[in-house]
Amino acid sequence: MEKLSFVIPCYGSELTIEGVLDEIHLVMSQRPEYDYEIICVNDCSPDNVLEVLTKRAQVDSKLTVADLIRNMGKACAMLAGYSFVTGDYVVDLDDDGQCPMYELWKLFEPIQNGYDVVFADYIVKKQPLFSRFGSKVNRMMTHIFAGNPKDIRPSNFSILTRVIVDEIKKYSNAFPYTLGLIFRTTKKIANVPMQERERTVGKSNFTLMKSLSLWSNGLTAFSIKPLRLSSIIGALVAVGGFIYGLTIVIQRLFVTPNMATGFPSIMAALLLIGGVIMMMLGMLGEYVGRIYVNQNTFSQYVIRNVYKSDSACDEN
């Protein structure tokens, strides 16, 4: 019997997570030929979601709850969940109820036809403008720097084969970028159009700082293209400076011999060149900092406790 593993990072979802779990059970009851398990990862949520999950785990034999010792971000929480999966396929979804679980079998069809990863392609995004902008920028960066096919649109609802998840789990560095890991591993990726649900409770946790962190990972996690780009910019600025200097010399010698050297133009050139140099040093420093952290074997996540029902423990 084939088995599906549902991985759900949980943060600020005490009012929605039980509805998500109920819907998973309902959808899976439609296809009894498949076994399944649910792994919820509490990413040090500030609300009472851990209490909700632990109570649920006492009576739900399909549920495993991992409690992280500190907030490490969604990518690390997903990797923590992957460490528990035993299924042939892994379904990633959010804890806010926006993922259309009733479309699971529609999402599953391309997997049965030989694809490794399938993303829900939301026709209309039910997210704030800032979140949609962040997703668009992230998609553009994964295309440029991580090799994401241009026609593939990643989303928060996806299904992966076990071989892809096992490959992702091999990544042990401190700055995981799951989309980059997926696109580095396989090109057999598909989209399935569907409607995203409206958020009924709470608000998105996708803040400005989280967006900047995600973009930083997207730029530096799996590519040296940003360094090459900075080299190209430096070369262009150097050529531009040479041409500008040559123009000034020619103008001084042949056009306006009495021309006074302009302080504003000098300051503008210095600020431009200085800004480009600082940008390149910052980019280089980001890479060096990541190397330093990874060499010190900084953990992706630390699990405080794992909760299961007694019947689940007996089954395992």
KEDOMAR-483353 format. One line per field, with one value per residue: residue in three letters; y, z, x of N, C-alpha, C in turn. Coordinates in steps of 0.2 Angstrom, whole numbers, plus 5000, padded with zeros to 4 digits. Each point is the difference from the previous one (the first is absolute). Layout:
pavex (ALA, ...)
nv (Y, ...)
nw (Z, ...)
nu (X, ...)
cav (Y, ...)
caw (Z, ...)
cau (X, ...)
cv (Y, ...)
cw (Z, ...)
cu (X, ...)
This chain:
pavex (MET, GLU, LYS, LEU, SER, PHE, VAL, ILE, PRO, CYS, TYR, GLY, SER, GLU, LEU, THR, ILE, GLU, GLY, VAL, LEU, ASP, GLU, ILE, HIS, LEU, VAL, MET, SER, GLN, ARG, PRO, GLU, TYR, ASP, TYR, GLU, ILE, ILE, CYS, VAL, ASN, ASP, CYS, SER, PRO, ASP, ASN, VAL, LEU, GLU, VAL, LEU, THR, LYS, ARG, ALA, GLN, VAL, ASP, SER, LYS, LEU, THR, VAL, ALA, ASP, LEU, ILE, ARG, ASN, MET, GLY, LYS, ALA, CYS, ALA, MET, LEU, ALA, GLY, TYR, SER, PHE, VAL, THR, GLY, ASP, TYR, VAL, VAL, ASP, LEU, ASP, ASP, ASP, GLY, GLN, CYS, PRO, MET, TYR, GLU, LEU, TRP, LYS, LEU, PHE, GLU, PRO, ILE, GLN, ASN, GLY, TYR, ASP, VAL, VAL, PHE, ALA, ASP, TYR, ILE, VAL, LYS, LYS, GLN, PRO, LEU, PHE, SER, ARG, PHE, GLY, SER, LYS, VAL, ASN, ARG, MET, MET, THR, HIS, ILE, PHE, ALA, GLY, ASN, PRO, LYS, ASP, ILE, ARG, PRO, SER, ASN, PHE, SER, ILE, LEU, THR, ARG, VAL, ILE, VAL, ASP, GLU, ILE, LYS, LYS, TYR, SER, ASN, ALA, PHE, PRO, TYR, THR, LEU, GLY, LEU, ILE, PHE, ARG, THR, THR, LYS, LYS, ILE, ALA, ASN, VAL, PRO, MET, GLN, GLU, ARG, GLU, ARG, THR, VAL, GLY, LYS, SER, ASN, PHE, THR, LEU, MET, LYS, SER, LEU, SER, LEU, TRP, SER, ASN, GLY, LEU, THR, ALA, PHE, SER, ILE, LYS, PRO, LEU, ARG, LEU, SER, SER, ILE, ILE, GLY, ALA, LEU, VAL, ALA, VAL, GLY, GLY, PHE, ILE, TYR, GLY, LEU, THR, ILE, VAL, ILE, GLN, ARG, LEU, PHE, VAL, THR, PRO, ASN, MET, ALA, THR, GLY, PHE, PRO, SER, ILE, MET, ALA, ALA, LEU, LEU, LEU, ILE, GLY, GLY, VAL, ILE, MET, MET, MET, LEU, GLY, MET, LEU, GLY, GLU, TYR, VAL, GLY, ARG, ILE, TYR, VAL, ASN, GLN, ASN, THR, PHE, SER, GLN, TYR, VAL, ILE, ARG, ASN, VAL, TYR, LYS, SER, ASP, SER, ALA, CYS, ASP, GLU, ASN)
nv (4994, 5005, 5004, 5004, 5005, 5002, 5005, 5002, 5005, 5000, 5006, 5002, 4994, 5002, 5005, 4998, 4998, 5001, 5006, 5002, 4998, 5003, 5005, 5000, 4998, 5005, 5003, 4998, 5001, 5005, 4999, 4995, 5000, 5006, 4999, 5003, 5005, 5003, 5004, 5003, 5006, 5000, 5005, 4998, 4998, 5007, 4997, 4997, 5000, 5001, 5003, 5004, 5001, 5001, 5004, 5002, 5001, 5002, 5003, 5003, 4994, 5004, 5004, 5003, 5002, 5004, 5001, 5005, 5000, 5002, 5006, 4996, 5002, 5001, 5002, 5002, 5003, 5002, 5002, 5003, 5002, 5002, 5002, 5001, 5002, 4996, 5005, 4998, 5005, 5006, 5002, 5006, 5002, 5005, 5004, 5004, 4994, 5003, 4995, 4999, 4997, 5003, 5003, 4996, 4997, 5006, 5002, 4995, 5002, 5006, 4999, 4998, 5006, 5000, 5005, 5004, 5005, 5001, 5006, 5002, 5002, 5005, 4999, 5000, 5004, 4997, 5004, 5003, 5007, 5001, 4996, 5003, 5006, 4998, 4997, 5006, 5004, 4996, 4999, 5007, 5000, 4996, 5004, 5005, 4999, 4997, 5002, 5004, 4995, 5004, 4994, 4998, 5000, 5001, 4996, 5001, 4997, 4994, 4996, 4996, 4997, 4994, 4998, 5004, 4998, 4994, 5003, 5003, 4995, 4999, 5006, 5001, 5004, 5006, 5001, 4995, 4998, 4998, 5005, 5003, 4997, 5002, 5007, 5000, 4997, 5004, 4999, 4994, 5006, 5000, 5003, 5000, 5003, 5004, 5001, 5005, 4998, 5004, 5004, 4995, 4998, 5005, 5001, 5001, 4994, 5002, 5001, 5006, 4999, 4996, 5005, 5004, 4996, 4999, 5007, 5001, 4995, 5003, 5005, 4998, 4996, 5000, 5006, 5000, 5000, 5001, 4996, 4996, 5001, 5000, 4994, 4998, 5001, 4997, 4995, 5000, 5001, 4996, 4997, 5001, 4998, 4995, 4998, 5001, 4997, 4995, 5000, 5000, 4995, 4997, 5001, 4998, 4995, 4998, 5000, 4999, 5003, 5005, 4994, 5002, 4997, 4996, 5003, 5002, 5001, 5003, 5004, 5002, 5001, 5003, 5003, 5000, 5001, 5004, 5002, 5000, 5003, 5004, 5001, 5000, 5005, 5003, 4999, 5002, 5005, 5000, 4999, 5005, 5004, 4999, 5001, 5006, 5002, 4998, 5003, 5004, 4997, 5006, 4998, 4996, 4995, 5001, 4993, 5003, 4999, 4993, 5002, 4994, 4997, 4996, 5000, 5006, 5001, 4997, 5004, 5005)
nw (5000, 4995, 5002, 5002, 5000, 5004, 4998, 5007, 4998, 5007, 4999, 5006, 5001, 5007, 4997, 4996, 5004, 5005, 4997, 4999, 5006, 5002, 4996, 5003, 5006, 4999, 4998, 5005, 5004, 4995, 5002, 5002, 4994, 5003, 5003, 5006, 5001, 5006, 4998, 5006, 4998, 5007, 4996, 5006, 4999, 5000, 4996, 5001, 4995, 5004, 5004, 4994, 4997, 5006, 5001, 4994, 5001, 5006, 4996, 4996, 4999, 4996, 5005, 4997, 5006, 4997, 5006, 4996, 5002, 4993, 4998, 4995, 5000, 4995, 4997, 5006, 5001, 4993, 5001, 5006, 4997, 4996, 5005, 5000, 4994, 4999, 4997, 4995, 5002, 4999, 5003, 4997, 5006, 5000, 5005, 4995, 4997, 4997, 5001, 4994, 5006, 4999, 4997, 5006, 4998, 4999, 5006, 5002, 4996, 5000, 5007, 4999, 4996, 5005, 5002, 5001, 4998, 5004, 4997, 5005, 4994, 5005, 4997, 5006, 5001, 5005, 4998, 5005, 4998, 5006, 5003, 4996, 5002, 5006, 4999, 4997, 5004, 5004, 4996, 4999, 5007, 5002, 4996, 5002, 5007, 5000, 4994, 5004, 4997, 4995, 4998, 5005, 5004, 5004, 5005, 5005, 4994, 5002, 4995, 5003, 4996, 5003, 4993, 4999, 5004, 4998, 4994, 5001, 5003, 4994, 4998, 5002, 4996, 5002, 4994, 5002, 4994, 5002, 4998, 5002, 5006, 5000, 4998, 5005, 5003, 4998, 4993, 5003, 4999, 5004, 4996, 5005, 4995, 5005, 5004, 5002, 5007, 5002, 5003, 5005, 5002, 5004, 5000, 4994, 5001, 4994, 5004, 5001, 5006, 5001, 4997, 5004, 5005, 4997, 4998, 5006, 5002, 4997, 5002, 5006, 5000, 4993, 5001, 4996, 4997, 5006, 5002, 4996, 5002, 5006, 4998, 4997, 5005, 5004, 4995, 5000, 5007, 4999, 4995, 5003, 5005, 4996, 4997, 5006, 5003, 4995, 5001, 5006, 4999, 4996, 5004, 5005, 4996, 4998, 5005, 5006, 4998, 5001, 4998, 5005, 5004, 4999, 5006, 4998, 4994, 5003, 5004, 4994, 4997, 5005, 5001, 4994, 4999, 5005, 4998, 4993, 5002, 5004, 4994, 4996, 5005, 5000, 4993, 5000, 5004, 4996, 4994, 5002, 5002, 4994, 4997, 5003, 4999, 4994, 5000, 5003, 4995, 4998, 5005, 4996, 5005, 5006, 5000, 5003, 4997, 5000, 4997, 5002, 4997, 5005, 4996, 4999, 5007, 5002, 4996, 5002)
nu (5004, 4999, 5004, 4995, 5004, 4996, 5003, 4999, 5004, 5001, 4997, 4997, 4999, 4999, 4998, 5005, 5005, 4996, 4998, 5006, 5001, 4995, 5002, 5006, 4997, 4996, 5005, 5004, 4995, 5000, 5006, 4997, 5001, 5000, 5006, 5000, 5004, 5000, 5005, 4998, 5003, 5000, 5000, 5000, 4993, 4999, 4996, 4994, 5003, 5005, 4997, 4998, 5006, 5003, 4995, 5001, 5007, 4997, 4996, 5005, 4999, 4998, 4999, 5005, 5002, 5004, 5003, 5001, 5006, 5001, 4998, 5000, 4994, 4996, 5005, 5003, 4995, 5000, 5007, 4998, 4994, 5004, 5003, 4993, 5000, 4994, 4997, 4996, 4995, 5003, 4995, 5002, 4998, 4996, 5000, 4999, 5000, 5005, 5004, 4998, 5000, 4994, 5005, 5001, 4995, 4998, 5002, 4997, 4996, 5003, 5000, 4994, 5001, 5004, 4996, 5005, 4998, 4994, 5000, 4996, 4997, 5001, 4994, 4997, 5005, 4998, 5005, 5003, 4999, 5002, 4995, 4996, 5002, 5001, 4994, 4998, 5003, 4998, 4994, 5001, 5001, 4996, 4997, 5002, 5000, 4994, 4999, 4996, 4996, 5000, 4997, 5005, 4994, 5005, 4998, 4996, 4997, 5003, 5002, 5004, 5003, 5000, 5002, 4996, 4996, 5001, 4999, 4995, 4999, 5004, 4997, 5006, 5001, 5002, 5001, 4995, 4999, 4994, 4998, 5006, 4999, 4994, 5001, 5004, 4995, 4995, 4999, 4999, 4998, 4994, 4995, 4996, 4996, 4999, 4994, 5004, 5000, 4995, 5004, 4998, 5006, 5001, 5007, 5002, 5005, 4998, 5005, 5002, 5002, 4995, 4997, 5003, 4999, 4994, 5000, 5002, 4995, 4995, 5004, 5001, 4994, 4999, 5003, 5005, 4994, 4997, 5005, 4998, 4994, 5002, 5003, 4995, 4996, 5005, 5000, 4993, 5000, 5004, 4996, 4995, 5003, 5003, 4994, 4997, 5006, 5000, 4993, 5001, 5005, 4997, 4995, 5004, 5002, 4994, 4996, 5001, 5006, 4995, 4998, 4996, 5003, 4995, 4999, 4994, 5004, 5005, 4996, 4997, 5005, 5002, 4994, 5000, 5006, 5000, 4994, 5003, 5005, 4996, 4996, 5006, 5003, 4994, 5000, 5007, 4998, 4994, 5004, 5005, 4995, 4997, 5006, 5001, 4993, 5000, 5006, 4996, 4998, 4998, 4996, 4997, 4999, 4996, 4999, 4995, 4994, 4998, 4994, 4998, 4995, 4998, 4995, 5002, 5002, 4994, 4997, 5004)
cav (5006, 5006, 5004, 5007, 5003, 5007, 5004, 5007, 5004, 5004, 5006, 5004, 4997, 4996, 5000, 4997, 4993, 4994, 4999, 4997, 4993, 4997, 5000, 4994, 4994, 4999, 4999, 4993, 4995, 4998, 4995, 4995, 4996, 5003, 5001, 5007, 5003, 5007, 5003, 5007, 5002, 5007, 5004, 5005, 5005, 5004, 4999, 4993, 4995, 4994, 4997, 4997, 4994, 4995, 4997, 4997, 4994, 4994, 4996, 5000, 4996, 5002, 5006, 5001, 5007, 5001, 5006, 5003, 5004, 5007, 5001, 5000, 5002, 4995, 4995, 4995, 4996, 4995, 4995, 4996, 4996, 4994, 4994, 4995, 4997, 4993, 4999, 4999, 5006, 5005, 5006, 5006, 5005, 5005, 4998, 5006, 4998, 5003, 4995, 4996, 4993, 4996, 4999, 4996, 4994, 5003, 5002, 4993, 4997, 5000, 4996, 4993, 5000, 5000, 5006, 5000, 5006, 5004, 5005, 5004, 5006, 5004, 5004, 5007, 5000, 5003, 5002, 5007, 5002, 5000, 4993, 4998, 5003, 4996, 4993, 5001, 5001, 4993, 4996, 5003, 4999, 4993, 4999, 5003, 4998, 4993, 4996, 4998, 5001, 5007, 4999, 4997, 5005, 4996, 5003, 4998, 4994, 4996, 4993, 4998, 4993, 4999, 5000, 5007, 5002, 4997, 5004, 5006, 4999, 4999, 5006, 5001, 5007, 5004, 5004, 4996, 5004, 4994, 5001, 4999, 4993, 4997, 5001, 4997, 4993, 4997, 5004, 4997, 5004, 5002, 5005, 4999, 5006, 5000, 5006, 5001, 5002, 5006, 4999, 5002, 5002, 5003, 5003, 4997, 5001, 5001, 5007, 5003, 4997, 4994, 5000, 5002, 4994, 4995, 5002, 4999, 4993, 4998, 5003, 4997, 4994, 4995, 5003, 5006, 5005, 5007, 5002, 5001, 5006, 5005, 5001, 5004, 5007, 5003, 5002, 5006, 5006, 5001, 5002, 5006, 5005, 5001, 5004, 5007, 5004, 5002, 5006, 5006, 5002, 5002, 5006, 5005, 5001, 5003, 5003, 5005, 5000, 5003, 4997, 4999, 4993, 5001, 4996, 4995, 4994, 4995, 4997, 4995, 4994, 4997, 4997, 4995, 4995, 4998, 4996, 4993, 4996, 4998, 4995, 4994, 4997, 4997, 4994, 4995, 4999, 4996, 4994, 4998, 4999, 4993, 4995, 5000, 4997, 4993, 4997, 4999, 4995, 5003, 4995, 5002, 5000, 4996, 4998, 4999, 4994, 4997, 4997, 4995, 4996, 4994, 4995, 5001, 4997, 4993, 4998, 5001)
caw (5000, 5000, 5006, 4999, 5006, 5000, 5004, 5001, 5005, 5003, 5003, 5001, 4997, 5004, 4998, 4994, 4999, 5001, 4994, 4995, 5002, 4999, 4993, 4997, 5002, 4995, 4993, 5000, 5001, 4993, 4997, 5006, 4997, 5002, 5007, 5001, 5007, 5000, 5004, 5001, 5003, 5003, 4999, 5006, 4999, 5006, 5002, 5003, 4995, 5002, 5005, 4996, 4997, 5005, 5002, 4995, 4999, 5005, 4997, 4993, 4999, 4994, 5002, 5004, 5001, 5002, 5003, 4999, 5006, 4999, 4993, 4995, 4993, 4996, 4996, 5005, 5003, 4995, 5000, 5006, 4998, 4995, 5004, 5003, 4995, 4998, 4994, 4993, 4998, 5005, 4999, 5004, 5000, 5005, 5006, 5000, 4997, 4993, 4995, 4998, 5001, 4996, 4994, 5000, 4995, 4994, 5001, 5000, 4993, 4996, 5003, 4997, 4993, 4999, 5003, 5007, 5004, 4997, 5004, 4998, 4997, 5001, 4995, 5004, 5007, 5006, 5005, 5000, 4994, 5002, 4999, 4993, 4997, 5002, 4996, 4993, 5000, 5002, 4994, 4995, 5002, 4999, 4993, 4998, 5004, 5003, 4994, 4999, 4994, 5000, 5000, 5006, 5005, 5007, 5004, 5006, 5000, 4995, 5002, 4998, 5000, 5005, 4998, 5000, 5007, 5003, 4998, 5004, 5007, 5001, 5001, 5007, 5001, 5005, 4996, 4994, 4995, 4998, 4993, 4997, 5000, 4995, 4993, 4999, 5000, 4994, 4996, 4998, 5004, 4996, 5004, 5000, 5002, 5004, 5003, 5007, 5004, 5004, 5007, 5004, 5007, 5001, 4995, 4998, 5004, 4995, 5002, 4995, 5002, 4997, 4993, 4999, 5001, 4995, 4994, 5001, 4999, 4993, 4997, 5001, 5003, 4996, 4994, 5000, 4995, 5003, 5000, 4993, 4998, 5003, 4996, 4994, 5002, 5001, 4993, 4996, 5003, 4999, 4993, 5000, 5003, 4995, 4995, 5003, 5001, 4993, 4998, 5004, 4998, 4993, 5000, 5003, 4996, 4993, 5000, 5005, 5004, 5006, 5004, 5007, 5002, 5004, 5006, 5000, 4995, 5003, 5005, 4997, 4998, 5006, 5003, 4996, 5001, 5007, 5001, 4997, 5004, 5006, 4998, 4999, 5006, 5004, 4997, 5001, 5007, 5001, 4999, 5005, 5006, 5000, 5001, 5007, 5004, 4998, 5002, 5007, 5000, 5004, 4998, 4996, 5005, 5006, 5002, 5008, 5002, 4995, 5003, 4996, 5004, 5002, 4995, 4994, 5002, 5000, 4993, 4998)
cau (4996, 5004, 4999, 5002, 5002, 4998, 5005, 4997, 5003, 4994, 5002, 4995, 4994, 4997, 4993, 4999, 5003, 4995, 4996, 5005, 5001, 4993, 5000, 5005, 4997, 4994, 5002, 5004, 4995, 4998, 5004, 5002, 5006, 5006, 5001, 5002, 5002, 5000, 5005, 4999, 5006, 4999, 5006, 5000, 4995, 4998, 4993, 4999, 5000, 5003, 4995, 4995, 5003, 5002, 4994, 4997, 5004, 4999, 4994, 5000, 5005, 5003, 5004, 5007, 5001, 5007, 5000, 5007, 5002, 5000, 4998, 5006, 4997, 4996, 5004, 5003, 4994, 4998, 5005, 4999, 4995, 5003, 5004, 4996, 4996, 5001, 4996, 5003, 4999, 4999, 4996, 5001, 4995, 5001, 4996, 4995, 4994, 4999, 5002, 4994, 5001, 4996, 5003, 5006, 5001, 5001, 5007, 5003, 5000, 5007, 5005, 4999, 5002, 5007, 5003, 5003, 4997, 4995, 4998, 4994, 5001, 4994, 4998, 5000, 5003, 4996, 5005, 5001, 5005, 5007, 5002, 5000, 5006, 5005, 5000, 5002, 5007, 5003, 5000, 5004, 5007, 5001, 5001, 5006, 5005, 5000, 4998, 4992, 4997, 4996, 4993, 4998, 4998, 5000, 4995, 5000, 4997, 5004, 5001, 5007, 5002, 5005, 5007, 5001, 5000, 5006, 5006, 4999, 5002, 5007, 5002, 5001, 5002, 4995, 4995, 4996, 4996, 4997, 4999, 5006, 5001, 4996, 5002, 5007, 5000, 4996, 4996, 4993, 4996, 4994, 4995, 4993, 4996, 4995, 4999, 5002, 4994, 5001, 5002, 4994, 5002, 5007, 5003, 5006, 5006, 5005, 5002, 5005, 5006, 5000, 5001, 5007, 5004, 4998, 5003, 5008, 5002, 5000, 5005, 5006, 5000, 5002, 5002, 5005, 4999, 5001, 5007, 5002, 4997, 5004, 5006, 4998, 4999, 5006, 5003, 4997, 5002, 5007, 5000, 4996, 5005, 5005, 4997, 4999, 5006, 5002, 4996, 5003, 5007, 4999, 4996, 5004, 5006, 4998, 4993, 5000, 5006, 5000, 4994, 5001, 4998, 4994, 4999, 4994, 5001, 5005, 4996, 4995, 5004, 5003, 4995, 4998, 5005, 5000, 4994, 5001, 5005, 4997, 4996, 5004, 5003, 4995, 4998, 5005, 5000, 4995, 5002, 5005, 4997, 4997, 5005, 5002, 4995, 5000, 5006, 4999, 4994, 4994, 4994, 4994, 4995, 5001, 4994, 4999, 4996, 4996, 4994, 4996, 4995, 5002, 4998, 5005, 5006, 5000, 5001, 5006)
cv (5006, 5005, 5008, 5003, 5008, 5004, 5007, 5004, 5005, 5006, 5004, 4997, 4996, 5000, 4997, 4993, 4994, 4999, 4997, 4992, 4996, 4999, 4994, 4994, 4999, 4999, 4993, 4995, 4998, 4995, 4996, 4996, 5003, 5001, 5007, 5001, 5008, 5002, 5007, 5002, 5007, 5004, 5005, 5005, 5003, 4998, 4993, 4995, 4993, 4996, 4997, 4993, 4994, 4996, 4996, 4993, 4994, 4996, 4998, 4995, 5001, 5006, 4999, 5008, 5001, 5008, 5003, 5004, 5008, 5001, 5000, 5001, 4994, 4995, 4995, 4996, 4994, 4994, 4996, 4995, 4994, 4995, 4995, 4996, 4993, 4998, 5000, 5007, 5005, 5006, 5005, 5005, 5005, 4998, 5005, 4998, 5003, 4995, 4996, 4993, 4995, 4999, 4996, 4995, 5003, 5002, 4993, 4997, 5000, 4996, 4993, 4999, 5001, 5006, 4999, 5005, 5003, 5006, 5002, 5006, 5004, 5005, 5008, 4999, 5003, 5002, 5008, 5002, 4999, 4992, 4997, 5003, 4996, 4993, 5001, 5001, 4994, 4996, 5002, 4998, 4992, 4998, 5002, 4996, 4992, 4996, 4998, 5001, 5006, 4999, 4997, 5005, 4996, 5003, 4996, 4993, 4996, 4993, 4998, 4992, 4999, 5001, 5008, 5003, 4997, 5003, 5007, 4999, 4999, 5007, 5002, 5007, 5004, 5004, 4997, 5005, 4994, 5001, 4998, 4993, 4995, 5000, 4997, 4992, 4997, 5005, 4998, 5003, 5002, 5005, 4997, 5006, 4998, 5006, 5000, 5002, 5007, 4998, 5003, 5002, 5003, 5003, 4997, 5002, 5002, 5008, 5003, 4996, 4993, 5000, 5002, 4994, 4995, 5002, 4999, 4993, 4999, 5003, 4996, 4993, 4995, 5003, 5005, 5005, 5007, 5002, 5002, 5007, 5006, 5002, 5004, 5007, 5004, 5002, 5005, 5006, 5002, 5003, 5007, 5006, 5002, 5005, 5007, 5003, 5002, 5006, 5006, 5003, 5003, 5007, 5006, 5002, 5004, 5004, 5006, 5000, 5003, 4997, 4998, 4993, 5001, 4995, 4996, 4994, 4995, 4996, 4994, 4994, 4996, 4996, 4994, 4994, 4997, 4996, 4993, 4996, 4997, 4994, 4993, 4997, 4997, 4993, 4995, 4998, 4995, 4992, 4997, 4998, 4993, 4994, 4999, 4996, 4992, 4996, 4999, 4995, 5002, 4996, 5004, 5001, 4996, 4998, 4999, 4994, 4998, 4997, 4996, 4997, 4994, 4995, 5001, 4997, 4993, 4997, 5001, 4995)
cw (5000, 5005, 4999, 5007, 5000, 5005, 5000, 5005, 5003, 5004, 5000, 4997, 5004, 4998, 4993, 4999, 5000, 4993, 4995, 5001, 4998, 4992, 4997, 5001, 4995, 4993, 4999, 5000, 4993, 4996, 5005, 4997, 5002, 5007, 5000, 5007, 4999, 5005, 5001, 5004, 5003, 5000, 5006, 4999, 5006, 5003, 5003, 4995, 5002, 5005, 4996, 4997, 5004, 5002, 4994, 4999, 5004, 4997, 4993, 4998, 4993, 5001, 5004, 5001, 5002, 5002, 5000, 5006, 4999, 4993, 4995, 4993, 4997, 4997, 5005, 5003, 4995, 5000, 5006, 4999, 4995, 5004, 5003, 4994, 4999, 4994, 4993, 4997, 5006, 4998, 5005, 4999, 5006, 5006, 5001, 4997, 4993, 4995, 4999, 5000, 4996, 4993, 5000, 4995, 4993, 4999, 4999, 4993, 4996, 5003, 4998, 4993, 5000, 5003, 5007, 5005, 4996, 5005, 4998, 4997, 5001, 4995, 5002, 5007, 5005, 5005, 5000, 4994, 5001, 4999, 4993, 4996, 5003, 4997, 4993, 5000, 5002, 4994, 4995, 5002, 4999, 4992, 4998, 5003, 5001, 4994, 5000, 4993, 5000, 5000, 5006, 5005, 5007, 5004, 5007, 5001, 4995, 5002, 4997, 5001, 5006, 4999, 5000, 5007, 5004, 4997, 5003, 5007, 5001, 5001, 5008, 5002, 5004, 4996, 4995, 4996, 4996, 4992, 4996, 5000, 4995, 4993, 4998, 4999, 4994, 4996, 4998, 5005, 4996, 5005, 4998, 5002, 5005, 5004, 5007, 5004, 5003, 5007, 5004, 5007, 5000, 4993, 4998, 5004, 4995, 5001, 4995, 5002, 4997, 4992, 4998, 5001, 4995, 4994, 5001, 4999, 4992, 4996, 5001, 5002, 4995, 4993, 5001, 4995, 5003, 5000, 4992, 4998, 5003, 4996, 4993, 5002, 5001, 4994, 4997, 5003, 4999, 4993, 5000, 5003, 4996, 4995, 5002, 5001, 4993, 4997, 5003, 4997, 4993, 5000, 5003, 4995, 4993, 4999, 5005, 5004, 5007, 5005, 5007, 5002, 5004, 5006, 5000, 4996, 5004, 5006, 4998, 4998, 5006, 5003, 4996, 5000, 5007, 5001, 4997, 5004, 5006, 4999, 4999, 5006, 5004, 4997, 5002, 5008, 5002, 4999, 5005, 5007, 5000, 5000, 5007, 5005, 4998, 5003, 5008, 5002, 5004, 4998, 4996, 5005, 5005, 5003, 5008, 5001, 4994, 5003, 4996, 5005, 5002, 4995, 4994, 5002, 4999, 4992, 4997, 5004)
cu (5004, 4998, 5002, 5002, 4999, 5005, 4997, 5004, 4994, 5003, 4994, 4993, 4996, 4992, 4998, 5003, 4995, 4996, 5004, 5000, 4993, 4999, 5004, 4997, 4994, 5002, 5003, 4994, 4997, 5004, 5003, 5006, 5007, 5000, 5003, 5003, 5000, 5005, 5000, 5007, 4998, 5007, 5000, 4995, 4998, 4993, 5000, 4999, 5003, 4995, 4994, 5002, 5001, 4993, 4997, 5004, 4998, 4994, 5001, 5007, 5004, 5005, 5006, 5001, 5007, 5000, 5007, 5002, 5000, 4997, 5005, 4997, 4997, 5004, 5003, 4994, 4998, 5005, 4999, 4995, 5002, 5004, 4995, 4996, 5002, 4996, 5004, 5000, 4999, 4996, 5002, 4994, 5000, 4995, 4994, 4993, 4999, 5001, 4993, 5001, 4995, 5002, 5006, 5001, 5001, 5008, 5005, 5001, 5006, 5005, 4999, 5002, 5007, 5004, 5003, 4997, 4995, 4997, 4992, 5001, 4993, 4998, 4999, 5003, 4996, 5005, 5000, 5005, 5007, 5003, 5000, 5006, 5006, 5001, 5002, 5008, 5003, 5000, 5005, 5008, 5001, 5001, 5007, 5006, 5000, 4997, 4993, 4998, 4996, 4993, 4997, 4999, 5000, 4994, 5000, 4997, 5003, 5001, 5006, 5001, 5005, 5007, 5002, 5001, 5007, 5007, 5000, 5003, 5007, 5003, 5001, 5002, 4995, 4995, 4997, 4996, 4996, 4999, 5006, 5002, 4996, 5002, 5007, 4999, 4996, 4997, 4993, 4995, 4994, 4996, 4993, 4996, 4994, 4999, 5002, 4994, 5002, 5002, 4994, 5002, 5007, 5002, 5007, 5006, 5006, 5002, 5005, 5007, 5000, 5001, 5007, 5004, 4999, 5004, 5008, 5002, 4999, 5005, 5007, 5001, 5003, 5003, 5006, 4998, 5000, 5007, 5002, 4996, 5003, 5007, 4998, 4998, 5006, 5004, 4997, 5001, 5007, 5001, 4997, 5005, 5005, 4998, 4999, 5006, 5003, 4997, 5002, 5006, 4999, 4997, 5005, 5006, 4998, 4994, 5000, 5006, 5000, 4994, 5003, 4998, 4994, 5000, 4994, 5001, 5004, 4997, 4995, 5004, 5003, 4994, 4997, 5005, 5000, 4994, 5000, 5005, 4997, 4995, 5003, 5002, 4994, 4998, 5005, 5000, 4994, 5002, 5005, 4996, 4996, 5005, 5002, 4995, 5000, 5006, 4999, 4994, 4994, 4994, 4995, 4994, 5002, 4993, 5000, 4997, 4996, 4994, 4996, 4995, 5003, 4999, 5005, 5007, 5000, 5000, 5007, 5005)
